[in-house]
Amino acid sequence: METLKRKWRNLPLRRFFVLTVCICLGVVVILSALVIWGLTSFRRFLLPEPDEVYLTVEMTMEDGSVVSGEYLLGYGADLEEFPWLLTEEGPAEQTVRSARYSVKKVEKSIDRLSPKRKFAYRACGILMVGAPALFSFAGILLCSLYFFRRKLKEPLRLLSEAAEKIAGQDLDVSLSYEWKDEMGALCGAFDKMRAALRENNRAMWEMLEERRLLQASVAHDLRNPIAIIEGYVEYLESALAEGMPEPEKLGRIVKNLGRASGRLECYTESVRLLNQSEETVLLPKPVRAAALLAELSGELAVLAEGSGLRLTVTEMPPDREISVDEAALSRILENVVGNALRFAKTEIRLAFSLAERRLAVLVEDDGEGFPPEVLRQGRKVLWTEGGEHMGIGLAVSRLLCRKHGGDLELFNGERGACVKIRLTV
């Protein structure tokens, strides 16, 4: 019984509606037939027999009075049953002056009914016409209410409540509808939309947080070169007021000013590069995984040889077709491997894996590993104060990974620093 109930509830909307209407129509037809049969039987009960024959007698008595009456004869009736009709003596033993006799067969039985029976007969006729119409209207109403209650009420309530919570920025609500019909599919699609909206919202907030940290880092790091420039400007102003400084000291000041301006230029170029990456639109195209990754590995091996290091590919994925933006993947690998080249001692290892449309790349070097403060930042923008290398390459790589439906993770392995790249392909 429970299995049959679940199959009934899991029917598609159109089939459920058609079957409900057919069942309702069958019930209406049966009820209408029963009512019509019952009313027809009652009308037959009310009517006299259509073959009855009546004898009408109209007598004029001796005193001038007229006596009349109707007498049911039926088939085979014998007038000898009414002997007084055959004599000149009336019922009151009065002399009958004259008499008229007529026989009439009832053609319209309703004409012989009493007023009350006529009303009951005609009411039955009205009910015989109105009952099917009434049953049909009630069936349509009940069928609609049943269809709404069984198939629409609960999912509409769930969707309405979920929409209100989403409008209130509550994206943690879970929409669950157990039946597997179109409304169940709609609830499932709505829940997927909510999950995607939640993920996009989370990614947006992370991006905004990274932008905020980037701006804070830029503002913090700009203080040093600006303070150096301001200090040398003040020194030069005071020195010029007292007289020209020594040429040797003036040369050092000019050199330091040039170095500070170079750092400012490096900061602004890094910010421009990150902004440019945020505006990049990725265009994935179908390619063969093994061929593409072998080509990129060869290019990265050349970079490693130029730095006096060795690049080893320890694992390659099967040669399957994937959809990837080659330029974005190349840029991500160049940035990550480029950072590894700065800290590796002798070797960099690459391991590629492909499973369930997810491409994973593990980049591992044999250096000292990431400092604890860098790992504590988690997914935040890497930004180290001082020097030309400020982690902007990893920030750009993480941004491109997210645009490609993936992420970038930093951790320390047994040999040194590890960066794991994940892309949806």
C-alpha positions as CSV (number, residue, x, y, z in Angstrom):
1,M,0.0,0.0,0.0
2,E,2.8,2.4,0.9
3,T,4.6,1.6,-2.4
4,L,1.4,2.3,-4.3
5,K,0.9,5.6,-2.5
6,R,4.5,6.7,-3.3
7,K,4.0,5.8,-7.0
8,W,0.7,7.8,-7.0
9,R,2.4,10.9,-5.4
10,N,5.4,10.6,-7.7
11,L,3.3,10.8,-10.9
12,P,4.0,13.7,-13.2
13,L,1.6,16.6,-12.9
14,R,-0.2,16.1,-16.2
15,R,-0.7,12.3,-15.6
16,F,-1.8,12.9,-12.0
17,F,-4.3,15.6,-13.1
18,V,-5.7,13.4,-16.0
19,L,-6.1,10.4,-13.7
20,T,-7.7,12.5,-11.0
21,V,-10.1,13.9,-13.5
22,C,-10.9,10.5,-14.9
23,I,-11.6,9.1,-11.4
24,C,-13.7,12.1,-10.6
25,L,-15.6,11.7,-13.8
26,G,-16.3,8.1,-13.1
27,V,-17.6,8.9,-9.7
28,V,-19.9,11.6,-11.1
29,V,-21.2,9.2,-13.8
30,I,-22.0,6.5,-11.2
31,L,-23.7,8.9,-8.8
32,S,-25.7,10.5,-11.6
33,A,-26.8,7.2,-12.9
34,L,-27.9,6.0,-9.4
35,V,-29.8,9.3,-8.8
36,I,-31.5,9.2,-12.2
37,W,-32.5,5.5,-11.7
38,G,-33.8,6.2,-8.2
39,L,-35.8,9.3,-9.3
40,T,-37.2,7.4,-12.3
41,S,-38.4,4.6,-10.1
42,F,-40.0,7.1,-7.8
43,R,-41.8,8.8,-10.7
44,R,-43.1,5.5,-11.8
45,F,-44.4,4.9,-8.3
46,L,-46.2,8.3,-8.3
47,L,-47.9,7.7,-11.7
48,P,-50.9,5.4,-12.2
49,E,-50.8,2.6,-14.7
50,P,-50.9,4.1,-18.2
51,D,-53.3,1.3,-19.3
52,E,-56.0,2.0,-16.7
53,V,-59.6,2.5,-18.1
54,Y,-62.1,4.7,-16.3
55,L,-65.9,4.6,-16.6
56,T,-67.4,8.1,-16.2
57,V,-71.1,8.2,-15.1
58,E,-73.2,11.4,-15.0
59,M,-76.8,10.9,-13.7
60,T,-79.6,13.4,-13.4
61,M,-81.7,12.6,-10.5
62,E,-85.5,13.0,-10.1
63,D,-85.1,16.1,-8.0
64,G,-82.9,17.7,-10.8
65,S,-79.6,17.1,-9.0
66,V,-76.7,15.7,-11.0
67,V,-74.5,12.9,-9.6
68,S,-71.2,12.0,-11.4
69,G,-68.3,9.8,-10.8
70,E,-65.4,7.8,-12.3
71,Y,-64.9,4.2,-11.7
72,L,-61.7,2.2,-12.5
73,L,-62.5,-0.7,-14.8
74,G,-59.3,-1.9,-16.2
75,Y,-59.1,-4.7,-18.7
76,G,-61.8,-7.3,-18.6
77,A,-64.0,-5.3,-16.1
78,D,-67.6,-6.5,-16.0
79,L,-70.4,-3.9,-15.5
80,E,-72.3,-6.4,-13.5
81,E,-69.9,-5.5,-10.7
82,F,-71.8,-2.2,-10.6
83,P,-75.5,-3.3,-10.8
84,W,-77.0,0.0,-9.8
85,L,-75.5,1.5,-13.0
86,L,-77.7,-0.8,-15.0
87,T,-81.0,0.2,-13.3
88,E,-83.0,3.4,-13.0
89,E,-82.4,3.4,-9.2
90,G,-79.6,5.6,-8.1
91,P,-77.3,5.1,-5.1
92,A,-79.8,6.9,-2.8
93,E,-82.7,4.9,-4.2
94,Q,-83.9,7.9,-6.2
95,T,-85.3,7.7,-9.6
96,V,-82.8,8.6,-12.2
97,R,-84.2,10.8,-14.8
98,S,-81.3,10.4,-17.3
99,A,-77.8,9.0,-17.3
100,R,-74.7,9.3,-19.5
101,Y,-71.9,6.8,-19.6
102,S,-68.4,7.2,-21.1
103,V,-65.3,5.1,-21.0
104,K,-61.8,6.9,-21.1
105,K,-58.4,5.4,-21.2
106,V,-55.7,7.5,-19.4
107,E,-53.1,8.8,-21.9
108,K,-51.3,11.2,-19.7
109,S,-51.0,9.7,-16.3
110,I,-49.7,12.9,-14.7
111,D,-53.1,14.5,-15.3
112,R,-54.6,12.1,-12.9
113,L,-52.2,13.0,-10.1
114,S,-53.0,15.1,-7.0
115,P,-51.3,18.5,-6.8
116,K,-48.8,17.2,-4.3
117,R,-47.9,14.2,-6.5
118,K,-47.7,16.5,-9.5
119,F,-45.2,18.7,-7.6
120,A,-43.1,15.6,-6.5
121,Y,-43.2,14.3,-10.1
122,R,-42.0,17.6,-11.6
123,A,-39.3,18.0,-8.8
124,C,-38.0,14.6,-9.7
125,G,-37.7,15.7,-13.4
126,I,-35.7,18.8,-12.3
127,L,-33.5,16.8,-10.1
128,M,-32.8,14.3,-12.9
129,V,-31.4,17.1,-14.9
130,G,-29.8,19.1,-12.1
131,A,-28.2,16.3,-10.2
132,P,-25.6,15.5,-12.9
133,A,-24.8,19.1,-13.3
134,L,-24.4,19.6,-9.6
135,F,-22.3,16.4,-9.3
136,S,-20.1,17.7,-12.2
137,F,-19.6,21.1,-10.6
138,A,-18.8,19.5,-7.2
139,G,-16.4,17.0,-8.9
140,I,-14.5,19.8,-10.7
141,L,-14.2,21.7,-7.4
142,L,-13.1,18.7,-5.4
143,C,-10.7,17.6,-8.1
144,S,-9.1,21.0,-8.3
145,L,-8.8,21.2,-4.5
146,Y,-7.3,17.7,-4.3
147,F,-4.8,18.4,-7.1
148,F,-3.8,21.7,-5.5
149,R,-3.4,20.1,-2.0
150,R,-1.5,17.1,-3.2
151,K,0.7,18.6,-5.9
152,L,1.0,22.3,-5.4
153,K,0.4,23.5,-1.9
154,E,3.5,22.1,-0.2
155,P,6.1,22.9,-2.9
156,L,4.7,26.4,-3.3
157,R,4.9,26.9,0.5
158,L,8.5,25.7,0.5
159,L,9.5,27.9,-2.5
160,S,7.8,30.9,-0.9
161,E,9.5,30.5,2.4
162,A,12.9,29.8,0.7
163,A,12.5,32.9,-1.5
164,E,11.7,35.1,1.6
165,K,14.8,33.8,3.4
166,I,17.0,34.3,0.4
167,A,15.6,37.9,0.1
168,G,16.6,38.3,3.7
169,Q,20.2,37.3,2.8
170,D,19.8,33.9,4.4
171,L,21.4,31.5,1.9
172,D,21.9,28.6,4.4
173,V,18.3,27.5,4.1
174,S,17.9,24.0,2.6
175,L,14.9,23.3,0.3
176,S,13.9,19.6,0.4
177,Y,10.8,18.1,-1.3
178,E,10.5,14.4,-1.2
179,W,8.3,13.6,-4.2
180,K,9.8,13.1,-7.6
181,D,7.5,15.0,-9.9
182,E,7.8,18.3,-11.8
183,M,7.4,20.3,-8.6
184,G,10.2,18.2,-7.0
185,A,12.4,19.0,-9.9
186,L,11.6,22.7,-9.6
187,C,12.4,22.6,-5.8
188,G,15.6,20.8,-6.6
189,A,16.6,23.4,-9.3
190,F,15.7,26.2,-6.9
191,D,17.9,24.6,-4.2
192,K,20.7,24.3,-6.7
193,M,20.2,28.0,-7.6
194,R,20.4,28.8,-3.9
195,A,23.6,26.8,-3.5
196,A,25.1,28.5,-6.5
197,L,24.0,31.9,-5.3
198,R,25.5,31.1,-1.9
199,E,28.8,30.0,-3.5
200,N,28.9,33.1,-5.7
201,N,28.1,35.3,-2.7
202,R,30.9,33.6,-0.8
203,A,33.3,34.1,-3.6
204,M,32.3,37.7,-4.0
205,W,32.8,38.4,-0.3
206,E,36.2,36.7,-0.5
207,M,37.1,38.7,-3.5
208,L,36.0,41.9,-1.8
209,E,38.0,40.8,1.3
210,E,41.0,40.2,-0.8
211,R,40.6,43.6,-2.5
212,R,40.3,45.2,0.9
213,L,43.5,43.4,2.1
214,L,45.2,44.3,-1.1
215,Q,44.3,48.0,-0.7
216,A,45.4,47.9,3.0
217,S,48.7,46.2,2.0
218,V,49.4,48.7,-0.8
219,A,48.6,51.6,1.6
220,H,50.9,50.0,4.2
221,D,53.8,49.2,1.9
222,L,53.6,52.6,0.2
223,R,54.4,54.3,3.5
224,N,58.0,53.2,3.4
225,P,59.1,54.6,0.0
226,I,56.9,57.7,0.6
227,A,58.5,58.2,4.0
228,I,62.0,57.7,2.4
229,I,61.2,60.3,-0.3
230,E,59.8,62.7,2.2
231,G,62.8,62.3,4.4
232,Y,65.3,62.9,1.6
233,V,63.3,65.9,0.4
234,E,63.4,67.5,3.8
235,Y,67.1,66.8,4.1
236,L,67.8,68.3,0.7
237,E,65.7,71.4,1.6
238,S,67.6,72.0,4.8
239,A,71.0,71.1,3.1
240,L,70.3,73.6,0.3
241,A,69.5,76.3,2.7
242,E,72.9,75.8,4.4
243,G,74.8,75.2,1.1
244,M,75.3,72.4,-1.4
245,P,75.8,68.9,0.2
246,E,78.8,66.9,-0.7
247,P,78.7,65.3,-4.2
248,E,79.2,61.8,-2.8
249,K,76.4,62.2,-0.3
250,L,74.2,63.7,-2.9
251,G,74.8,60.7,-5.2
252,R,73.7,58.3,-2.5
253,I,70.5,60.4,-1.9
254,V,69.7,60.3,-5.6
255,K,70.3,56.6,-5.8
256,N,68.0,55.9,-2.8
257,L,65.3,58.2,-4.3
258,G,65.5,56.2,-7.5
259,R,65.2,52.9,-5.6
260,A,62.1,54.2,-3.7
261,S,60.5,55.4,-6.9
262,G,61.1,52.0,-8.4
263,R,59.4,50.3,-5.5
264,L,56.4,52.7,-6.0
265,E,56.3,51.8,-9.7
266,C,56.5,48.1,-8.8
267,Y,53.5,48.4,-6.4
268,T,51.3,50.2,-8.9
269,E,52.2,47.7,-11.7
270,S,51.2,44.8,-9.4
271,V,47.9,46.4,-8.6
272,R,47.3,47.1,-12.3
273,L,48.1,43.4,-13.1
274,L,45.7,42.2,-10.5
275,N,42.9,44.5,-11.8
276,Q,43.6,43.3,-15.3
277,S,43.2,39.7,-14.2
278,E,39.9,40.4,-12.5
279,E,38.5,41.7,-15.8
280,T,39.8,38.7,-17.8
281,V,37.1,36.6,-19.4
282,L,38.0,33.0,-19.7
283,L,37.1,31.0,-22.9
284,P,37.5,27.3,-22.3
285,K,38.0,25.1,-25.4
286,P,38.1,21.3,-25.8
287,V,41.6,20.0,-25.9
288,R,43.4,16.7,-25.3
289,A,44.6,16.7,-21.7
290,A,47.8,14.7,-22.0
291,A,49.1,16.6,-25.0
292,L,48.4,20.0,-23.5
293,L,50.0,19.3,-20.2
294,A,53.0,17.7,-21.8
295,E,53.5,20.8,-23.8
296,L,53.2,23.1,-20.8
297,S,55.5,20.9,-18.7
298,G,58.1,21.2,-21.5
299,E,58.0,25.0,-21.4
300,L,58.2,25.0,-17.6
301,A,61.2,22.6,-17.7
302,V,63.0,25.1,-19.9
303,L,62.4,27.9,-17.3
304,A,63.7,25.6,-14.6
305,E,66.9,24.8,-16.6
306,G,67.5,28.5,-17.0
307,S,67.5,28.8,-13.2
308,G,69.8,25.8,-12.8
309,L,67.0,23.6,-11.4
310,R,65.3,20.4,-12.5
311,L,61.6,20.0,-13.2
312,T,60.2,16.5,-12.9
313,V,56.7,15.4,-13.9
314,T,55.7,12.5,-11.6
315,E,52.2,11.8,-12.8
316,M,50.2,12.5,-16.0
317,P,46.5,12.2,-16.5
318,P,44.8,9.9,-19.1
319,D,44.6,11.3,-22.6
320,R,41.0,12.5,-22.4
321,E,39.3,15.6,-23.8
322,I,38.9,18.5,-21.4
323,S,37.5,22.0,-21.7
324,V,40.0,24.5,-20.5
325,D,41.3,28.0,-21.2
326,E,44.9,27.3,-22.3
327,A,46.1,30.8,-21.7
328,A,44.8,30.9,-18.1
329,L,46.2,27.5,-17.3
330,S,49.6,28.4,-18.7
331,R,49.6,31.7,-16.8
332,I,48.7,29.9,-13.5
333,L,51.4,27.3,-13.9
334,E,54.0,29.9,-14.9
335,N,53.2,32.0,-11.8
336,V,53.2,29.1,-9.4
337,V,56.3,27.5,-10.8
338,G,58.0,30.9,-11.1
339,N,57.5,31.3,-7.3
340,A,58.8,27.8,-6.7
341,L,61.9,28.6,-8.7
342,R,62.8,31.4,-6.3
343,F,62.8,29.1,-3.3
344,A,63.6,25.6,-4.6
345,K,67.1,24.1,-4.0
346,T,67.5,21.5,-6.7
347,E,64.2,20.2,-8.0
348,I,60.5,21.1,-8.6
349,R,57.9,18.3,-9.1
350,L,54.7,18.4,-11.0
351,A,51.8,15.9,-10.6
352,F,48.7,16.0,-12.7
353,S,45.4,14.2,-12.0
354,L,42.0,14.2,-13.7
355,A,38.8,12.9,-12.1
356,E,35.1,13.8,-12.5
357,R,35.9,16.8,-14.7
358,R,38.3,18.3,-12.2
359,L,41.9,18.8,-13.1
360,A,44.3,18.9,-10.2
361,V,48.0,20.0,-10.4
362,L,50.4,19.6,-7.5
363,V,53.5,21.8,-7.6
364,E,56.1,20.9,-5.0
365,D,59.6,22.2,-4.4
366,D,62.4,21.2,-2.1
367,G,62.9,24.5,-0.4
368,E,62.3,25.7,3.1
369,G,58.5,25.7,2.7
370,F,56.0,28.5,3.3
371,P,56.5,30.5,6.5
372,P,53.8,30.0,9.2
373,E,52.5,33.6,8.8
374,V,51.9,32.9,5.1
375,L,49.9,29.7,5.8
376,R,47.9,31.5,8.5
377,Q,46.5,33.8,5.8
378,G,44.8,30.9,4.2
379,R,43.0,32.1,1.1
380,K,43.9,35.7,1.6
381,V,46.1,37.6,-0.8
382,L,49.7,37.0,-0.2
383,W,51.6,40.3,0.2
384,T,55.0,40.4,1.8
385,E,56.5,43.8,2.6
386,G,59.7,44.9,1.0
387,G,61.4,43.7,-2.2
388,E,60.0,43.3,-5.7
389,H,58.3,40.0,-5.1
390,M,55.0,40.6,-3.3
391,G,53.1,37.3,-3.9
392,I,51.1,39.0,-6.7
393,G,51.6,36.0,-8.9
394,L,49.9,33.7,-6.5
395,A,47.1,36.2,-6.1
396,V,46.6,36.3,-9.8
397,S,46.7,32.5,-10.0
398,R,44.1,32.1,-7.3
399,L,41.9,34.6,-9.1
400,L,42.2,32.7,-12.4
401,C,41.5,29.4,-10.7
402,R,38.3,30.7,-9.3
403,K,37.3,32.1,-12.6
404,H,37.8,28.5,-13.9
405,G,35.6,27.0,-11.3
406,G,38.4,25.9,-9.0
407,D,40.8,27.1,-6.3
408,L,44.4,27.3,-5.2
409,E,45.7,25.8,-1.9
410,L,49.0,26.4,-0.1
411,F,50.5,23.9,2.4
412,N,53.9,22.4,3.3
413,G,54.7,18.9,2.3
414,E,57.5,16.5,3.3
415,R,60.0,18.0,0.9
416,G,59.1,21.7,1.0
417,A,56.3,24.1,-0.2
418,C,53.3,22.7,-2.1
419,V,50.7,24.5,-4.1
420,K,47.6,22.5,-5.3
421,I,45.7,23.9,-8.3
422,R,42.2,22.7,-9.0
423,L,40.2,23.6,-12.1
424,T,36.8,22.5,-13.4
425,V,37.3,21.2,-16.9
